[in-house]
């Protein structure tokens, strides 16, 4: 019995949402100061970059799984 919700199933597109989660879980990879970008150490601009990438991944998954 459907309760009026859209979607509800698994799609391979949902795996794209794991990318930002996994990449930011490994701090030794980005725990450094060089290279800097506009005066920001690598640690900060790498994290800010993944905020934008995460938003883009979420948008793509939403568009591709919207029924």
Order of alpha helices (4+ residues) and beta strands (2+ residues): alpha-alpha-alpha
